[in-house]
Amino acid sequence: MKERMLTLVAVLALVLFGAISGMAQDQPAAPDQSTPAAADSTAKPKHHSMAMAASETVSGTLSTVDADKKLVVVSSSSGVPYDFTVSGGTKITVGGTKAKLADLSGATSKQATVTFVAEKKKGNMARSIEVTQ
């Protein structure tokens, strides 16, 4: 009888221990107060979208336009080429007039200013391309 009782108590203890362990795993971890983001509960999540990324600008000579690949290359004054991917949302102007990517083919060797966002996966995404006459 004592053996049966000890076995029953051991089984109940294991079941209770397993239930407590399972419940502890379901609980969210307490924030680590050693990191600034965890200490500041108002910290905003980091998003890598084009809308939130800081834009940059490059000016130089329009050297290549490939409408099929949606690619524009602008060479800086030091000769460094910068590749830009053009999307449907890219604002393109030639001499102050609204234009399309295909219109830039005849504008190579002209001065251009490109405002873009550098993305890790997609590369330099052009927001606007302004070609001067």
BELSUL-V880206 format. One record per residue. N is the residue number from 1. RES is the residue in three letters. PSI is psi in whole degrees, 0 to 359 (* if undefined). OMEGA is omega in radians with two decimals (999 if undefined). Layout:
BEGIN
N & RES & PSI & OMEGA
N & RES & PSI & OMEGA
END
This chain:
BEGIN
1 & MET & 318 & 3.12
2 & LYS & 321 & 3.13
3 & GLU & 318 & 3.12
4 & ARG & 319 & -3.12
5 & MET & 317 & 3.11
6 & LEU & 320 & 3.11
7 & THR & 315 & 3.13
8 & LEU & 318 & 3.13
9 & VAL & 319 & 3.12
10 & ALA & 317 & 3.12
11 & VAL & 315 & 3.12
12 & LEU & 321 & 3.12
13 & ALA & 318 & 3.11
14 & LEU & 318 & 3.12
15 & VAL & 315 & 3.13
16 & LEU & 317 & 3.10
17 & PHE & 317 & 3.11
18 & GLY & 320 & 3.14
19 & ALA & 319 & 3.14
20 & ILE & 319 & 3.10
21 & SER & 317 & 3.13
22 & GLY & 320 & 3.13
23 & MET & 324 & 3.14
24 & ALA & 325 & 3.13
25 & GLN & 333 & -3.14
26 & ASP & 341 & -3.12
27 & GLN & 141 & 3.08
28 & PRO & 147 & -3.14
29 & ALA & 144 & 3.09
30 & ALA & 141 & -3.14
31 & PRO & 143 & 3.10
32 & ASP & 111 & -3.06
33 & GLN & 355 & -3.13
34 & SER & 344 & 3.12
35 & THR & 142 & -3.10
36 & PRO & 322 & -3.10
37 & ALA & 323 & -3.13
38 & ALA & 325 & -3.14
39 & ALA & 329 & -3.14
40 & ASP & 102 & -3.09
41 & SER & 349 & 3.12
42 & THR & 4 & -3.12
43 & ALA & 136 & -3.13
44 & LYS & 146 & 3.11
45 & PRO & 150 & 3.12
46 & LYS & 126 & 3.09
47 & HIS & 146 & -3.13
48 & HIS & 45 & 3.14
49 & SER & 159 & -3.11
50 & MET & 328 & -3.09
51 & ALA & 330 & -3.08
52 & MET & 348 & -3.10
53 & ALA & 149 & 3.12
54 & ALA & 136 & 3.13
55 & SER & 153 & 3.12
56 & GLU & 167 & -3.13
57 & THR & 138 & 3.06
58 & VAL & 135 & 3.06
59 & SER & 145 & 3.13
60 & GLY & 204 & -3.11
61 & THR & 129 & 3.08
62 & LEU & 112 & -3.04
63 & SER & 329 & -3.13
64 & THR & 139 & 3.02
65 & VAL & 120 & 3.09
66 & ASP & 96 & -3.07
67 & ALA & 326 & -3.13
68 & ASP & 320 & -3.14
69 & LYS & 357 & -3.09
70 & LYS & 52 & -3.06
71 & LEU & 137 & 3.05
72 & VAL & 137 & 3.09
73 & VAL & 128 & 3.09
74 & VAL & 128 & 3.11
75 & SER & 128 & -3.13
76 & SER & 173 & -3.14
77 & SER & 336 & 3.10
78 & SER & 1 & 3.09
79 & GLY & 3 & 3.14
80 & VAL & 124 & 3.12
81 & PRO & 138 & 3.08
82 & TYR & 124 & 3.11
83 & ASP & 139 & 3.12
84 & PHE & 136 & 3.04
85 & THR & 133 & -3.12
86 & VAL & 133 & 3.10
87 & SER & 177 & 3.10
88 & GLY & 338 & -3.14
89 & GLY & 359 & -3.14
90 & THR & 128 & 3.11
91 & LYS & 120 & -3.11
92 & ILE & 130 & 3.06
93 & THR & 144 & 3.06
94 & VAL & 116 & -3.11
95 & GLY & 33 & 3.12
96 & GLY & 356 & -3.14
97 & THR & 138 & 3.12
98 & LYS & 137 & -3.10
99 & ALA & 173 & 3.08
100 & LYS & 166 & -3.14
101 & LEU & 319 & -3.14
102 & ALA & 332 & 3.12
103 & ASP & 340 & -3.11
104 & LEU & 345 & -3.13
105 & SER & 323 & 3.13
106 & GLY & 2 & -3.07
107 & ALA & 11 & 3.13
108 & THR & 152 & -3.07
109 & SER & 7 & 3.08
110 & LYS & 162 & 3.13
111 & GLN & 137 & -3.14
112 & ALA & 148 & 3.04
113 & THR & 125 & -3.12
114 & VAL & 126 & 2.99
115 & THR & 129 & -3.01
116 & PHE & 169 & 3.05
117 & VAL & 127 & 3.12
118 & ALA & 120 & 3.11
119 & GLU & 142 & -3.08
120 & LYS & 315 & -3.05
121 & LYS & 323 & -3.04
122 & LYS & 349 & -3.11
123 & GLY & 205 & -3.12
124 & ASN & 110 & -3.13
125 & MET & 117 & -3.11
126 & ALA & 128 & 3.02
127 & ARG & 321 & 3.11
128 & SER & 147 & 3.07
129 & ILE & 122 & -3.14
130 & GLU & 117 & 3.13
131 & VAL & 130 & 3.11
132 & THR & 148 & -3.10
133 & GLN & * & 999
END
